[in-house]
Amino acid sequence: MEWTEEHILVLILGILCRFVVVIRGFDNCHRLDDSIGGGDSTTDSNLFQYDPVEIGHVRFAEIEPGRYVRMKTLAVDPPIFEIPNFLSDSECEYIKELAIEDGLEISRIAYKGSSTNTQEDAARGTNSSLHSRFNDTIWKEKLVACDKDDDELLDPEEALACLPNLRAENVTAAMLGLMLMDLELDRDSDGRIGPKELWRTAEWTPMLAEEVREWIRRWDGGEGERFVKRWKGQTRISDQTWLSALPEDRHFLRELQDRVVALTKLPSDIVYTSEPMQVVRYRPGGHYHAHYDTDDVTSGLECRHTAISLNTSSGDEFVEDRCRLCRMITILYYLNDVVDGGETAFPFADMEYGSPEYKAKFDYDYTDLKHHCYDSNLVIQAKRGTAVLWYSHYTNPETGWMGPKRLHSLHGGCEVNRGVKWIANTWISVDDVYSRQWQYMDSLGSFLAERAANSKRIKCLEGDTRWDRRKGDTGLRSTDHSNSP
């Protein structure tokens, strides 16, 4: 291979850091977490974000003592960074094996009331007098009463038998599938209705009633053919699972969390108390149309990750539809190469608002990544071991804490044409209410103390022998010439 200045710089840095680590020995074990992480201060309200500088800018980040990765800026708005060789081949295989062992299920899409946050959506989600609790037994019984073919799901014809309000609005079976897709009431976008989807549609809130009537007015106004023509099929076709780092035999997942702490330069408590890792598999035809990973900042709804813990601890019932996602950072890992397709697309990355190119997006359905993947302004090819990090929120310039959603962070997965695509996602969730985030982490104090103690104990016992080395993989350390950036 041809050596560049970057290769030489990484090699020198790696050798120096390895030398320091060896000299210090195990006496430094008690400080190891701080040497690679963002610290654990619960008084610092500044959330670190990398300056993208400009497209093509390259920096090096230390994610383990002596191990650096290359970060290349792919976009400035939102800041998107490509990080090759973040995972080794064996680590990618290990994550896939864990996902298969745990079992994958059909991926879902978020319910509209909790994934969009206009004032109207917030009103729908927080008005308890208009929104009853979901009871699985009751709604399964109601579904069975309309399920003529006994497949435990309702096709549009069967669903109408259970939805008298829609029948009263003269909705036909041909209209129903398109309507539920358009209003995001078909959670798994499969064109059929399950018990919870039936409940959401049957809960005839004033807001939903008005949305349905507006949809029908557009249909009756001659837009019916346009609905059909622009219908892009299922929003999401994939299967997925969630991997917890808690089991004792999953040292690597905890090690990966430590890498994320080092990479993001955030307090480790924030990373440790975010969501478990999501693993997703896309078969041929699989895709995920453009969407946001997070929601707008609004006082009308609580952040999901803190609401689950704080409401439960206070004795209140957790209600999914009254919450929103507060994911500040997405880190996507490609677990394999894809034969054809499966790219990650950002339709609006680095586009100037109001520009001719920006306005041209609205001449077609830019969210349809089955047909318009390559019309996106940024398309990233899947490559095994590569991580892609982007920020879905700004930071507040006055407080340094969580700020508004970045509208240009809209993204999705292009259709897989040949082969199978495996990815994993790490989401860093932060409550935009500073006190609520720390109250949430305080409530998990015993878990965090045990997590930190186990992390230090494992590192001290293992010394410099990392998980990938035990697997017989030389890993991605900067001293391994073949894996230098």
C-alpha positions as CSV (number, residue, x, y, z in Angstrom):
1,M,0.0,0.0,0.0
2,E,1.1,3.6,-0.6
3,W,2.0,5.5,2.6
4,T,0.7,9.0,3.0
5,E,1.3,11.7,5.6
6,E,-1.9,10.7,7.3
7,H,-0.8,7.1,7.6
8,I,2.6,8.1,9.1
9,L,0.9,10.6,11.5
10,V,-1.5,7.9,12.8
11,L,1.3,5.4,13.2
12,I,3.5,7.8,15.2
13,L,0.5,8.8,17.4
14,G,-0.3,5.2,18.0
15,I,3.3,4.2,18.9
16,L,3.6,7.1,21.4
17,C,0.3,6.3,23.0
18,R,1.1,2.6,23.3
19,F,4.4,3.6,24.9
20,V,2.7,5.8,27.5
21,V,0.2,3.1,28.3
22,V,2.9,0.4,28.8
23,I,4.9,2.7,31.0
24,R,1.9,3.6,33.2
25,G,0.9,-0.1,33.5
26,F,-2.0,-1.2,35.6
27,D,-1.5,1.6,38.2
28,N,-3.6,3.7,35.8
29,C,-6.6,1.4,35.7
30,H,-8.6,3.6,38.0
31,R,-8.2,6.5,35.5
32,L,-8.8,4.5,32.3
33,D,-12.4,5.6,31.8
34,D,-11.5,9.3,31.9
35,S,-8.6,8.8,29.5
36,I,-10.8,7.8,26.6
37,G,-14.2,9.3,27.5
38,G,-15.9,12.6,27.9
39,G,-16.0,12.5,31.7
40,D,-18.9,12.0,34.0
41,S,-19.6,15.5,35.3
42,T,-23.2,16.1,36.0
43,T,-22.7,19.8,36.4
44,D,-21.5,20.6,32.8
45,S,-24.4,21.7,30.7
46,N,-22.4,21.8,27.4
47,L,-23.1,19.0,25.0
48,F,-20.1,18.6,22.8
49,Q,-20.6,18.6,19.0
50,Y,-17.8,18.3,16.4
51,D,-17.4,21.3,14.1
52,P,-17.8,19.9,10.6
53,V,-15.5,22.6,9.2
54,E,-16.2,21.8,5.6
55,I,-17.0,18.9,3.3
56,G,-14.0,16.7,3.0
57,H,-12.4,17.8,6.2
58,V,-10.5,15.0,8.0
59,R,-9.7,14.7,11.7
60,F,-8.6,11.8,13.9
61,A,-10.4,10.8,17.1
62,E,-9.0,8.5,19.8
63,I,-11.6,5.9,20.7
64,E,-9.4,3.7,22.8
65,P,-6.0,4.3,24.3
66,G,-3.6,4.3,21.3
67,R,-6.3,3.7,18.7
68,Y,-7.4,6.5,16.4
69,V,-10.1,6.5,13.7
70,R,-10.4,8.8,10.8
71,M,-13.4,11.1,10.6
72,K,-14.3,12.6,7.3
73,T,-16.9,15.3,7.0
74,L,-19.6,14.4,4.4
75,A,-22.0,17.2,5.1
76,V,-22.1,20.4,7.2
77,D,-25.9,20.8,7.5
78,P,-26.5,18.5,9.3
79,P,-22.9,17.6,10.4
80,I,-22.4,14.1,9.0
81,F,-19.1,12.2,9.5
82,E,-17.9,9.0,7.9
83,I,-15.7,6.8,10.1
84,P,-14.1,3.8,8.3
85,N,-13.0,0.7,10.3
86,F,-14.9,1.7,13.4
87,L,-15.8,-2.0,13.8
88,S,-13.7,-5.0,12.8
89,D,-15.0,-7.8,10.6
90,S,-15.3,-10.1,13.6
91,E,-17.2,-7.5,15.6
92,C,-19.7,-7.0,12.8
93,E,-20.3,-10.8,12.7
94,Y,-20.6,-10.9,16.4
95,I,-23.4,-8.3,16.4
96,K,-25.2,-10.1,13.6
97,E,-25.0,-13.4,15.5
98,L,-26.4,-11.8,18.7
99,A,-29.3,-10.3,16.7
100,I,-30.1,-13.7,15.1
101,E,-29.9,-15.4,18.5
102,D,-32.2,-12.9,20.1
103,G,-34.7,-13.1,17.2
104,L,-35.7,-10.4,14.7
105,E,-39.2,-9.1,14.3
106,I,-40.9,-7.0,11.6
107,S,-39.8,-3.3,11.9
108,R,-42.4,-0.8,12.8
109,I,-42.9,2.9,12.1
110,A,-43.6,5.4,14.9
111,Y,-47.2,6.4,15.5
112,K,-47.9,9.9,14.2
113,G,-49.1,11.2,17.5
114,S,-45.6,10.6,19.0
115,S,-43.4,11.1,16.0
116,T,-44.5,14.5,14.8
117,N,-44.8,17.4,17.1
118,T,-47.0,20.1,15.7
119,Q,-49.2,21.8,18.3
120,E,-52.1,19.8,17.0
121,D,-50.3,16.5,17.4
122,A,-49.3,17.5,20.9
123,A,-52.9,18.3,21.8
124,R,-54.0,14.9,20.5
125,G,-51.4,13.1,22.5
126,T,-51.8,14.9,25.8
127,N,-55.6,15.2,26.0
128,S,-56.4,12.2,28.2
129,S,-60.1,12.7,28.0
130,L,-60.0,12.1,24.3
131,H,-57.6,9.2,24.2
132,S,-58.3,6.0,26.1
133,R,-55.7,3.4,27.2
134,F,-54.9,0.5,24.8
135,N,-56.2,-2.8,26.1
136,D,-54.8,-5.7,24.1
137,T,-57.5,-8.2,25.1
138,I,-60.4,-5.9,24.2
139,W,-59.0,-4.9,20.8
140,K,-58.1,-8.4,19.9
141,E,-61.6,-9.4,20.6
142,K,-62.9,-6.6,18.4
143,L,-60.5,-7.5,15.6
144,V,-61.6,-11.2,15.7
145,A,-65.2,-10.1,15.3
146,C,-64.3,-8.5,11.9
147,D,-61.6,-11.0,10.8
148,K,-63.4,-13.2,8.3
149,D,-60.4,-15.1,7.1
150,D,-59.1,-15.8,10.6
151,D,-55.5,-14.6,9.9
152,E,-55.5,-12.2,13.0
153,L,-55.1,-9.2,10.7
154,L,-57.7,-7.1,8.9
155,D,-57.5,-6.3,5.2
156,P,-59.2,-3.0,4.2
157,E,-62.5,-4.6,3.5
158,E,-62.6,-6.3,6.9
159,A,-61.3,-3.2,8.7
160,L,-64.2,-1.1,7.5
161,A,-66.6,-3.5,9.3
162,C,-64.8,-2.5,12.6
163,L,-64.7,1.2,11.8
164,P,-68.2,2.6,11.7
165,N,-66.9,6.2,11.7
166,L,-65.0,5.7,8.5
167,R,-68.0,4.0,6.9
168,A,-70.1,7.0,7.8
169,E,-67.6,9.2,6.0
170,N,-68.1,7.0,2.9
171,V,-64.5,5.7,3.0
172,T,-64.2,2.6,0.7
173,A,-61.7,-0.3,1.0
174,A,-59.8,1.1,-2.0
175,M,-59.3,4.4,-0.2
176,L,-58.6,3.0,3.3
177,G,-55.2,1.5,2.6
178,L,-53.9,4.8,1.1
179,M,-55.5,6.9,3.8
180,L,-53.9,4.9,6.7
181,M,-50.5,5.1,5.0
182,D,-50.9,8.8,4.3
183,L,-52.0,9.6,7.9
184,E,-49.3,7.3,9.3
185,L,-51.8,5.1,11.1
186,D,-50.6,1.8,9.6
187,R,-47.6,1.4,11.9
188,D,-45.8,-1.4,10.0
189,S,-47.0,-0.1,6.6
190,D,-48.1,-3.5,5.5
191,G,-51.5,-2.5,4.3
192,R,-53.2,-4.6,7.0
193,I,-54.5,-3.7,10.5
194,G,-53.5,-5.2,13.8
195,P,-55.2,-4.7,17.2
196,K,-53.2,-1.6,18.2
197,E,-53.6,0.0,14.7
198,L,-57.3,-0.7,14.9
199,W,-57.5,1.0,18.3
200,R,-55.7,4.1,17.0
201,T,-57.9,4.4,14.0
202,A,-61.1,3.7,16.0
203,E,-60.3,6.3,18.6
204,W,-62.3,9.0,16.8
205,T,-60.7,12.1,18.4
206,P,-61.6,15.5,16.9
207,M,-58.1,15.8,15.6
208,L,-58.2,12.5,13.7
209,A,-61.7,13.1,12.5
210,E,-60.6,16.4,11.0
211,E,-57.5,14.8,9.4
212,V,-59.7,12.1,7.8
213,R,-62.2,14.7,6.5
214,E,-59.5,16.8,5.0
215,W,-58.0,13.7,3.3
216,I,-61.4,12.8,1.9
217,R,-62.0,16.4,0.7
218,R,-58.7,16.2,-1.3
219,W,-59.7,12.8,-2.6
220,D,-63.2,14.0,-3.7
221,G,-61.6,17.1,-5.2
222,G,-60.0,15.1,-7.9
223,E,-56.7,14.1,-6.1
224,G,-57.6,10.4,-5.9
225,E,-55.5,9.5,-8.9
226,R,-52.6,11.5,-7.5
227,F,-52.8,9.6,-4.2
228,V,-52.5,6.3,-6.2
229,K,-49.7,7.5,-8.5
230,R,-47.6,8.9,-5.7
231,W,-48.2,6.0,-3.4
232,K,-44.8,4.6,-2.6
233,G,-45.8,1.4,-1.0
234,Q,-44.7,0.3,2.5
235,T,-42.8,2.9,4.4
236,R,-40.4,0.4,5.9
237,I,-39.6,-3.2,4.9
238,S,-37.1,-4.7,7.3
239,D,-36.8,-6.7,10.5
240,Q,-35.0,-5.8,13.7
241,T,-34.1,-6.5,17.2
242,W,-32.6,-4.6,20.2
243,L,-29.4,-5.7,21.9
244,S,-28.9,-4.8,25.6
245,A,-25.4,-4.4,27.0
246,L,-26.5,-5.6,30.4
247,P,-26.0,-9.4,30.2
248,E,-22.6,-10.4,31.8
249,D,-21.5,-12.2,28.6
250,R,-21.8,-9.1,26.4
251,H,-18.6,-7.5,27.3
252,F,-18.1,-6.2,23.7
253,L,-21.4,-4.2,23.7
254,R,-20.2,-2.4,26.9
255,E,-16.8,-1.9,25.3
256,L,-18.6,-0.4,22.2
257,Q,-20.4,2.0,24.5
258,D,-17.1,3.1,25.8
259,R,-15.9,3.7,22.3
260,V,-19.0,5.8,21.7
261,V,-18.3,7.8,24.9
262,A,-14.8,8.5,23.6
263,L,-16.0,9.4,20.1
264,T,-18.8,11.7,21.1
265,K,-17.0,13.3,24.1
266,L,-20.2,13.2,26.0
267,P,-20.6,12.2,29.7
268,S,-20.6,8.4,29.9
269,D,-23.8,8.5,32.0
270,I,-25.7,9.9,29.0
271,V,-24.4,7.2,26.7
272,Y,-25.0,4.4,29.1
273,T,-28.6,5.4,29.8
274,S,-29.6,5.9,26.2
275,E,-31.4,3.2,24.2
276,P,-30.1,-0.3,23.6
277,M,-28.4,-0.9,20.2
278,Q,-30.9,-1.6,17.4
279,V,-29.9,-4.1,14.7
280,V,-31.8,-4.1,11.4
281,R,-31.8,-6.5,8.5
282,Y,-33.0,-5.5,5.0
283,R,-33.6,-8.3,2.5
284,P,-33.9,-7.6,-1.3
285,G,-36.7,-5.0,-1.7
286,G,-36.1,-3.8,1.8
287,H,-35.9,0.0,2.4
288,Y,-36.9,2.7,4.8
289,H,-38.3,5.9,3.3
290,A,-36.9,9.2,4.5
291,H,-37.7,10.0,8.1
292,Y,-36.4,11.7,11.2
293,D,-34.8,9.8,14.1
294,T,-36.0,12.4,16.5
295,D,-38.8,14.8,17.1
296,D,-39.2,18.6,17.4
297,V,-38.6,20.1,20.8
298,T,-41.9,21.0,22.3
299,S,-43.2,21.4,25.8
300,G,-46.4,19.6,24.9
301,L,-44.8,16.1,25.1
302,E,-42.2,14.5,27.3
303,C,-39.0,12.8,26.1
304,R,-39.7,9.1,25.8
305,H,-36.5,7.9,27.5
306,T,-36.9,10.0,30.7
307,A,-40.7,9.7,30.8
308,I,-40.5,5.9,31.0
309,S,-38.3,6.0,34.1
310,L,-39.6,9.1,35.9
311,N,-43.3,8.4,35.4
312,T,-42.9,4.8,36.6
313,S,-40.8,5.8,39.6
314,S,-43.4,8.4,40.6
315,G,-46.3,5.9,40.3
316,D,-47.7,7.5,37.1
317,E,-48.6,5.3,34.1
318,F,-46.3,5.6,31.1
319,V,-48.3,6.4,28.0
320,E,-46.4,6.0,24.8
321,D,-48.5,8.4,22.7
322,R,-47.8,11.3,25.1
323,C,-44.1,11.1,24.4
324,R,-41.6,12.1,21.7
325,L,-38.2,10.9,20.7
326,C,-35.2,13.1,21.9
327,R,-32.3,11.5,20.0
328,M,-29.5,14.1,19.6
329,I,-27.0,11.8,17.8
330,T,-27.3,8.8,15.5
331,I,-24.4,6.5,15.0
332,L,-25.1,4.0,12.2
333,Y,-22.8,1.0,11.8
334,Y,-22.7,-0.9,8.5
335,L,-22.3,-4.6,9.4
336,N,-21.7,-5.8,5.8
337,D,-21.1,-4.7,2.3
338,V,-24.3,-4.7,0.1
339,V,-24.1,-6.2,-3.4
340,D,-26.4,-3.6,-4.9
341,G,-28.4,-0.8,-3.3
342,G,-29.0,-0.2,0.4
343,E,-27.3,3.2,0.6
344,T,-28.2,5.8,3.3
345,A,-29.6,8.9,1.7
346,F,-30.1,12.5,3.0
347,P,-32.4,14.3,0.6
348,F,-31.7,17.8,1.8
349,A,-28.1,17.6,3.2
350,D,-26.3,20.9,2.7
351,M,-29.2,22.3,0.6
352,E,-29.9,26.1,0.9
353,Y,-33.5,26.9,1.9
354,G,-35.4,28.4,-1.0
355,S,-32.8,27.6,-3.6
356,P,-34.0,26.3,-7.0
357,E,-32.6,22.9,-6.1
358,Y,-34.4,23.0,-2.8
359,K,-37.7,23.9,-4.4
360,A,-37.3,21.2,-7.1
361,K,-37.5,18.6,-4.3
362,F,-41.2,19.4,-4.0
363,D,-42.0,18.4,-7.6
364,Y,-41.8,14.7,-6.5
365,D,-42.0,12.7,-3.3
366,Y,-38.4,13.1,-2.1
367,T,-39.1,10.8,0.8
368,D,-39.6,7.9,-1.6
369,L,-36.2,6.2,-1.5
370,K,-37.4,3.3,-3.5
371,H,-37.7,5.5,-6.6
372,H,-35.7,8.7,-5.7
373,C,-32.7,7.5,-3.7
374,Y,-30.2,9.0,-6.1
375,D,-32.1,12.3,-6.3
376,S,-30.9,12.9,-2.7
377,N,-28.2,15.4,-2.1
378,L,-26.0,13.0,-0.2
379,V,-26.0,9.2,-0.7
380,I,-23.6,7.0,1.4
381,Q,-22.7,3.6,0.3
382,A,-22.8,0.7,2.8
383,K,-19.4,-0.6,3.7
384,R,-18.7,-3.1,6.4
385,G,-17.2,-1.8,9.6
386,T,-17.9,1.9,8.7
387,A,-19.8,4.1,11.1
388,V,-21.7,7.2,10.1
389,L,-22.4,9.8,12.8
390,W,-24.7,12.8,12.5
391,Y,-26.4,15.3,14.7
392,S,-30.2,15.5,14.6
393,H,-30.3,18.5,17.0
394,Y,-28.5,21.8,17.3
395,T,-27.2,22.8,20.7
396,N,-28.6,25.9,22.3
397,P,-26.0,28.7,21.8
398,E,-26.9,30.2,25.2
399,T,-27.0,27.1,27.4
400,G,-24.9,24.6,25.4
401,W,-27.7,22.1,26.0
402,M,-30.1,20.3,23.6
403,G,-31.6,22.7,20.9
404,P,-34.0,22.5,18.0
405,K,-34.2,19.6,15.6
406,R,-32.1,19.9,12.4
407,L,-34.6,19.7,9.6
408,H,-31.9,18.7,7.1
409,S,-31.3,15.5,9.1
410,L,-34.1,13.8,7.2
411,H,-32.7,10.5,5.9
412,G,-33.5,6.9,5.1
413,G,-32.4,3.6,3.7
414,C,-32.5,3.1,-0.1
415,E,-33.9,-0.1,-1.5
416,V,-31.7,-3.2,-1.4
417,N,-31.6,-4.6,-5.0
418,R,-29.3,-7.6,-4.5
419,G,-27.9,-9.2,-1.3
420,V,-28.8,-8.5,2.3
421,K,-28.1,-5.3,4.3
422,W,-27.2,-5.4,8.0
423,I,-26.9,-2.2,10.0
424,A,-26.9,-1.3,13.7
425,N,-27.9,2.0,15.3
426,T,-26.8,3.7,18.5
427,W,-28.9,6.6,19.5
428,I,-27.8,9.1,22.1
429,S,-30.9,10.4,23.8
430,V,-30.9,13.7,25.7
431,D,-33.8,15.4,27.4
432,D,-34.0,19.0,26.3
433,V,-35.0,19.9,29.9
434,Y,-31.6,19.8,31.6
435,S,-32.9,19.1,35.1
436,R,-35.1,16.2,33.9
437,Q,-32.1,14.5,32.1
438,W,-30.1,14.6,35.3
439,Q,-33.0,13.5,37.5
440,Y,-33.4,10.6,35.1
441,M,-29.8,9.6,35.4
442,D,-29.9,10.1,39.2
443,S,-32.8,7.6,39.3
444,L,-30.4,5.1,37.6
445,G,-27.5,5.8,40.0
446,S,-27.1,2.2,41.2
447,F,-27.0,0.9,37.7
448,L,-24.5,3.5,36.6
449,A,-22.2,2.8,39.5
450,E,-22.3,-0.9,38.8
451,R,-21.8,-0.3,35.1
452,A,-18.7,1.9,35.7
453,A,-17.2,-0.5,38.2
454,N,-17.6,-3.5,35.9
455,S,-16.1,-1.5,33.0
456,K,-13.0,-0.6,35.0
457,R,-12.7,-4.2,36.5
458,I,-12.8,-5.8,33.0
459,K,-10.3,-3.4,31.6
460,C,-7.9,-3.9,34.4
461,L,-8.2,-7.7,34.3
462,E,-7.8,-7.8,30.5
463,G,-5.0,-5.2,30.3
464,D,-4.6,-4.4,26.7
465,T,-6.3,-7.5,25.3
466,R,-9.4,-6.2,23.7
467,W,-12.4,-8.2,22.5
468,D,-11.4,-8.4,18.9
469,R,-8.0,-9.7,19.7
470,R,-9.4,-12.5,21.7
471,K,-11.4,-13.4,18.7
472,G,-8.3,-13.7,16.6
473,D,-8.8,-10.5,14.8
474,T,-5.9,-8.0,15.0
475,G,-8.5,-5.3,15.2
476,L,-8.2,-1.7,14.0
477,R,-5.4,-0.3,16.2
478,S,-3.3,2.4,14.6
479,T,-0.3,0.1,15.0
480,D,-1.8,-2.3,12.5
481,H,-0.6,-0.9,9.2
482,S,-3.2,-2.6,7.1
483,N,-6.0,-0.8,8.9
484,S,-4.6,2.7,9.0
485,P,-6.9,5.3,7.7
